[in-house]
């Protein structure tokens, strides 16, 4: 039975889409999760997918807070994510600090901990004041209707809505960690080790091809333009900001330890007595800790 791979259909996923087109469903099928990482984790838990390509911090915080639905098996994007902070078209908010104490829109429970500033990693938003809006369209509607003050989503995904004047950009929050990791259910019945390893090895081939200087010059621009409809200038600007790992089977230890450190300071996770161990987070039968 082919692996069920959960993903978010955004430009970051281009190498995965190229792999899927070549594979033709022989070894894996894609399961789109438009609500993002919260939905991916939920589907891993509910036996709807076997592997998830998802954001770093919610994957790590989920395990730290006791989830047994998955373990980390690889890396997908090695650069930070640039969260755009978006308000309604007619909103009076001028900058991020002006949002303090207001209601923030999120797509699902389990969304990433995007309440961190880039310098002191202070809590910017009171996440007890939040409203679930399911997906980017629900989030846009909520800020324009006034039920929420703002939401956060990846910049180049939201930029088309900013360009048309449907919403207003008021700031950005780059993550202090690489943005995307890969997780798999720990059951060998659902995610056999050999099959997951083969998937990651082959995915690496497509990732390295996509990340090459030659592909960046034209092929990547044309692929993203065709599949996502972004203008060439935006694609070229995004390509200058993104990098992929040398191997999807490797996870730098520093990614886990640094992310846990930030999340612990933010009160999102609490270290057990004796501290966290990397083996709690990573399936070392598949991934190689670097």
WORAVEN-V892175 format. One record per residue. N is the residue number from 1. RES is the residue in one small letter. SS is DSSP state (~ for helix, > for strand, _ for the rest). NEAR is the number of other C-alpha atoms within 8 Angstrom. D_LAST is the distance of its C-alpha to the last C-alpha in whole Angstrom. Layout:
n:N res:RES ss:SS near:NEAR d_last:D_LAST
n:N res:RES ss:SS near:NEAR d_last:D_LAST
This chain:
n:1 res:x ss:_ near:3 d_last:31
n:2 res:x ss:_ near:8 d_last:29
n:3 res:x ss:> near:14 d_last:26
n:4 res:x ss:> near:12 d_last:27
n:5 res:x ss:> near:13 d_last:24
n:6 res:x ss:> near:14 d_last:25
n:7 res:x ss:> near:14 d_last:24
n:8 res:x ss:_ near:13 d_last:26
n:9 res:x ss:_ near:9 d_last:28
n:10 res:x ss:_ near:8 d_last:27
n:11 res:x ss:~ near:7 d_last:27
n:12 res:x ss:~ near:7 d_last:23
n:13 res:x ss:~ near:10 d_last:23
n:14 res:x ss:~ near:10 d_last:25
n:15 res:x ss:~ near:11 d_last:23
n:16 res:x ss:~ near:10 d_last:23
n:17 res:x ss:~ near:8 d_last:27
n:18 res:x ss:~ near:9 d_last:27
n:19 res:x ss:~ near:11 d_last:25
n:20 res:x ss:~ near:12 d_last:27
n:21 res:x ss:~ near:7 d_last:30
n:22 res:x ss:~ near:6 d_last:29
n:23 res:x ss:~ near:9 d_last:29
n:24 res:x ss:_ near:6 d_last:32
n:25 res:x ss:_ near:8 d_last:31
n:26 res:x ss:_ near:7 d_last:31
n:27 res:x ss:_ near:9 d_last:27
n:28 res:x ss:> near:11 d_last:27
n:29 res:x ss:> near:11 d_last:29
n:30 res:x ss:> near:9 d_last:28
n:31 res:x ss:> near:9 d_last:29
n:32 res:x ss:> near:8 d_last:30
n:33 res:x ss:_ near:12 d_last:29
n:34 res:x ss:_ near:8 d_last:31
n:35 res:x ss:_ near:12 d_last:31
n:36 res:x ss:_ near:14 d_last:27
n:37 res:x ss:~ near:14 d_last:24
n:38 res:x ss:~ near:14 d_last:27
n:39 res:x ss:~ near:12 d_last:29
n:40 res:x ss:~ near:14 d_last:25
n:41 res:x ss:~ near:12 d_last:25
n:42 res:x ss:~ near:8 d_last:28
n:43 res:x ss:~ near:10 d_last:28
n:44 res:x ss:~ near:16 d_last:26
n:45 res:x ss:~ near:9 d_last:28
n:46 res:x ss:_ near:7 d_last:31
n:47 res:x ss:_ near:7 d_last:30
n:48 res:x ss:_ near:8 d_last:30
n:49 res:x ss:_ near:14 d_last:27
n:50 res:x ss:_ near:14 d_last:24
n:51 res:x ss:> near:14 d_last:21
n:52 res:x ss:> near:14 d_last:21
n:53 res:x ss:> near:13 d_last:19
n:54 res:x ss:> near:14 d_last:20
n:55 res:x ss:> near:11 d_last:19
n:56 res:x ss:~ near:11 d_last:16
n:57 res:x ss:~ near:10 d_last:18
n:58 res:x ss:~ near:13 d_last:21
n:59 res:x ss:~ near:13 d_last:18
n:60 res:x ss:~ near:12 d_last:17
n:61 res:x ss:~ near:12 d_last:20
n:62 res:x ss:~ near:9 d_last:22
n:63 res:x ss:~ near:13 d_last:20
n:64 res:x ss:~ near:12 d_last:20
n:65 res:x ss:_ near:8 d_last:24
n:66 res:x ss:_ near:6 d_last:24
n:67 res:x ss:_ near:8 d_last:24
n:68 res:x ss:_ near:7 d_last:23
n:69 res:x ss:_ near:9 d_last:24
n:70 res:x ss:_ near:12 d_last:20
n:71 res:x ss:> near:14 d_last:16
n:72 res:x ss:> near:13 d_last:13
n:73 res:x ss:> near:15 d_last:12
n:74 res:x ss:> near:13 d_last:11
n:75 res:x ss:> near:14 d_last:11
n:76 res:x ss:> near:11 d_last:14
n:77 res:x ss:> near:13 d_last:15
n:78 res:x ss:_ near:12 d_last:13
n:79 res:x ss:_ near:11 d_last:16
n:80 res:x ss:_ near:11 d_last:18
n:81 res:x ss:_ near:9 d_last:21
n:82 res:x ss:> near:10 d_last:25
n:83 res:x ss:> near:13 d_last:27
n:84 res:x ss:> near:14 d_last:31
n:85 res:x ss:> near:14 d_last:33
n:86 res:x ss:> near:13 d_last:36
n:87 res:x ss:> near:15 d_last:40
n:88 res:x ss:> near:15 d_last:43
n:89 res:x ss:_ near:9 d_last:45
n:90 res:x ss:_ near:7 d_last:47
n:91 res:x ss:_ near:9 d_last:45
n:92 res:x ss:_ near:4 d_last:46
n:93 res:x ss:_ near:9 d_last:43
n:94 res:x ss:_ near:6 d_last:42
n:95 res:x ss:_ near:8 d_last:39
n:96 res:x ss:~ near:11 d_last:36
n:97 res:x ss:~ near:6 d_last:37
n:98 res:x ss:~ near:7 d_last:41
n:99 res:x ss:~ near:12 d_last:39
n:100 res:x ss:_ near:9 d_last:39
n:101 res:x ss:_ near:7 d_last:40
n:102 res:x ss:_ near:10 d_last:41
n:103 res:x ss:_ near:13 d_last:40
n:104 res:x ss:> near:13 d_last:36
n:105 res:x ss:> near:16 d_last:36
n:106 res:x ss:> near:14 d_last:33
n:107 res:x ss:_ near:15 d_last:33
n:108 res:x ss:_ near:13 d_last:32
n:109 res:x ss:_ near:7 d_last:31
n:110 res:x ss:_ near:9 d_last:27
n:111 res:x ss:_ near:11 d_last:27
n:112 res:x ss:_ near:9 d_last:24
n:113 res:x ss:_ near:8 d_last:25
n:114 res:x ss:_ near:8 d_last:26
n:115 res:x ss:_ near:10 d_last:28
n:116 res:x ss:> near:11 d_last:26
n:117 res:x ss:_ near:10 d_last:28
n:118 res:x ss:_ near:9 d_last:25
n:119 res:x ss:_ near:5 d_last:27
n:120 res:x ss:_ near:5 d_last:27
n:121 res:x ss:_ near:9 d_last:26
n:122 res:x ss:_ near:9 d_last:29
n:123 res:x ss:> near:9 d_last:31
n:124 res:x ss:_ near:11 d_last:32
n:125 res:x ss:_ near:10 d_last:34
n:126 res:x ss:_ near:12 d_last:35
n:127 res:x ss:_ near:8 d_last:34
n:128 res:x ss:_ near:4 d_last:36
n:129 res:x ss:_ near:9 d_last:38
n:130 res:x ss:> near:11 d_last:37
n:131 res:x ss:> near:9 d_last:38
n:132 res:x ss:> near:9 d_last:37
n:133 res:x ss:_ near:12 d_last:38
n:134 res:x ss:_ near:10 d_last:36
n:135 res:x ss:_ near:11 d_last:35
n:136 res:x ss:~ near:10 d_last:35
n:137 res:x ss:~ near:6 d_last:39
n:138 res:x ss:~ near:10 d_last:39
n:139 res:x ss:~ near:14 d_last:38
n:140 res:x ss:~ near:10 d_last:40
n:141 res:x ss:~ near:8 d_last:43
n:142 res:x ss:~ near:12 d_last:42
n:143 res:x ss:~ near:16 d_last:42
n:144 res:x ss:~ near:13 d_last:45
n:145 res:x ss:~ near:8 d_last:47
n:146 res:x ss:_ near:8 d_last:46
n:147 res:x ss:_ near:8 d_last:45
n:148 res:x ss:_ near:14 d_last:41
n:149 res:x ss:_ near:14 d_last:41
n:150 res:x ss:> near:13 d_last:38
n:151 res:x ss:> near:13 d_last:34
n:152 res:x ss:> near:11 d_last:31
n:153 res:x ss:> near:11 d_last:29
n:154 res:x ss:> near:10 d_last:27
n:155 res:x ss:~ near:10 d_last:29
n:156 res:x ss:~ near:8 d_last:30
n:157 res:x ss:~ near:8 d_last:31
n:158 res:x ss:~ near:10 d_last:34
n:159 res:x ss:~ near:8 d_last:35
n:160 res:x ss:~ near:9 d_last:37
n:161 res:x ss:~ near:9 d_last:39
n:162 res:x ss:~ near:11 d_last:39
n:163 res:x ss:~ near:7 d_last:41
n:164 res:x ss:_ near:7 d_last:43
n:165 res:x ss:_ near:8 d_last:44
n:166 res:x ss:_ near:9 d_last:43
n:167 res:x ss:> near:15 d_last:41
n:168 res:x ss:> near:12 d_last:40
n:169 res:x ss:> near:9 d_last:37
n:170 res:x ss:> near:12 d_last:37
n:171 res:x ss:> near:9 d_last:34
n:172 res:x ss:> near:9 d_last:30
n:173 res:x ss:> near:12 d_last:27
n:174 res:x ss:> near:9 d_last:24
n:175 res:x ss:_ near:12 d_last:21
n:176 res:x ss:_ near:7 d_last:19
n:177 res:x ss:_ near:10 d_last:15
n:178 res:x ss:_ near:12 d_last:14
n:179 res:x ss:_ near:12 d_last:17
n:180 res:x ss:> near:12 d_last:16
n:181 res:x ss:> near:15 d_last:14
n:182 res:x ss:> near:13 d_last:15
n:183 res:x ss:> near:14 d_last:17
n:184 res:x ss:> near:14 d_last:19
n:185 res:x ss:_ near:12 d_last:22
n:186 res:x ss:_ near:11 d_last:21
n:187 res:x ss:_ near:7 d_last:24
n:188 res:x ss:_ near:7 d_last:24
n:189 res:x ss:_ near:5 d_last:27
n:190 res:x ss:_ near:9 d_last:26
n:191 res:x ss:_ near:14 d_last:23
n:192 res:x ss:_ near:9 d_last:23
n:193 res:x ss:~ near:9 d_last:19
n:194 res:x ss:~ near:6 d_last:20
n:195 res:x ss:~ near:9 d_last:22
n:196 res:x ss:~ near:12 d_last:19
n:197 res:x ss:~ near:10 d_last:16
n:198 res:x ss:~ near:8 d_last:19
n:199 res:x ss:~ near:9 d_last:19
n:200 res:x ss:~ near:11 d_last:16
n:201 res:x ss:~ near:11 d_last:16
n:202 res:x ss:~ near:9 d_last:19
n:203 res:x ss:~ near:12 d_last:18
n:204 res:x ss:~ near:12 d_last:16
n:205 res:x ss:~ near:8 d_last:19
n:206 res:x ss:~ near:12 d_last:21
n:207 res:x ss:~ near:12 d_last:18
n:208 res:x ss:~ near:11 d_last:18
n:209 res:x ss:~ near:8 d_last:22
n:210 res:x ss:~ near:10 d_last:22
n:211 res:x ss:_ near:10 d_last:20
n:212 res:x ss:_ near:8 d_last:22
n:213 res:x ss:~ near:6 d_last:25
n:214 res:x ss:~ near:7 d_last:27
n:215 res:x ss:~ near:11 d_last:27
n:216 res:x ss:~ near:12 d_last:27
n:217 res:x ss:~ near:8 d_last:30
n:218 res:x ss:~ near:8 d_last:32
n:219 res:x ss:~ near:9 d_last:31
n:220 res:x ss:~ near:10 d_last:28
n:221 res:x ss:~ near:12 d_last:31
n:222 res:x ss:~ near:8 d_last:34
n:223 res:x ss:~ near:9 d_last:31
n:224 res:x ss:~ near:13 d_last:31
n:225 res:x ss:~ near:12 d_last:34
n:226 res:x ss:~ near:7 d_last:36
n:227 res:x ss:~ near:6 d_last:34
n:228 res:x ss:~ near:8 d_last:33
n:229 res:x ss:_ near:7 d_last:36
n:230 res:x ss:_ near:9 d_last:35
n:231 res:x ss:_ near:7 d_last:37
n:232 res:x ss:~ near:8 d_last:35
n:233 res:x ss:~ near:6 d_last:35
n:234 res:x ss:~ near:9 d_last:33
n:235 res:x ss:~ near:12 d_last:30
n:236 res:x ss:~ near:9 d_last:30
n:237 res:x ss:~ near:8 d_last:30
n:238 res:x ss:~ near:9 d_last:27
n:239 res:x ss:~ near:9 d_last:25
n:240 res:x ss:_ near:6 d_last:25
n:241 res:x ss:_ near:7 d_last:23
n:242 res:x ss:_ near:10 d_last:20
n:243 res:x ss:_ near:9 d_last:17
n:244 res:x ss:_ near:11 d_last:15
n:245 res:x ss:_ near:12 d_last:12
n:246 res:x ss:_ near:6 d_last:11
n:247 res:x ss:_ near:8 d_last:11
n:248 res:x ss:_ near:13 d_last:12
n:249 res:x ss:_ near:14 d_last:10
n:250 res:x ss:> near:12 d_last:6
n:251 res:x ss:> near:13 d_last:6
n:252 res:x ss:_ near:8 d_last:4
n:253 res:x ss:~ near:9 d_last:6
n:254 res:x ss:~ near:6 d_last:8
n:255 res:x ss:~ near:10 d_last:10
n:256 res:x ss:~ near:10 d_last:11
n:257 res:x ss:~ near:8 d_last:12
n:258 res:x ss:~ near:9 d_last:14
n:259 res:x ss:~ near:12 d_last:15
n:260 res:x ss:~ near:11 d_last:17
n:261 res:x ss:~ near:8 d_last:18
n:262 res:x ss:~ near:9 d_last:20
n:263 res:x ss:~ near:12 d_last:21
n:264 res:x ss:~ near:11 d_last:22
n:265 res:x ss:~ near:7 d_last:24
n:266 res:x ss:_ near:11 d_last:26
n:267 res:x ss:_ near:7 d_last:27
n:268 res:x ss:_ near:9 d_last:25
n:269 res:x ss:_ near:11 d_last:23
n:270 res:x ss:_ near:8 d_last:24
n:271 res:x ss:_ near:9 d_last:22
n:272 res:x ss:_ near:6 d_last:24
n:273 res:x ss:_ near:4 d_last:25
n:274 res:x ss:_ near:5 d_last:22
n:275 res:x ss:_ near:6 d_last:20
n:276 res:x ss:_ near:8 d_last:17
n:277 res:x ss:_ near:6 d_last:15
n:278 res:x ss:~ near:8 d_last:12
n:279 res:x ss:~ near:7 d_last:13
n:280 res:x ss:~ near:8 d_last:16
n:281 res:x ss:~ near:11 d_last:14
n:282 res:x ss:> near:10 d_last:12
n:283 res:x ss:_ near:11 d_last:13
n:284 res:x ss:_ near:9 d_last:11
n:285 res:x ss:_ near:5 d_last:14
n:286 res:x ss:_ near:10 d_last:13
n:287 res:x ss:_ near:13 d_last:9
n:288 res:x ss:> near:8 d_last:6
n:289 res:x ss:> near:8 d_last:4
n:290 res:x ss:_ near:6 d_last:0
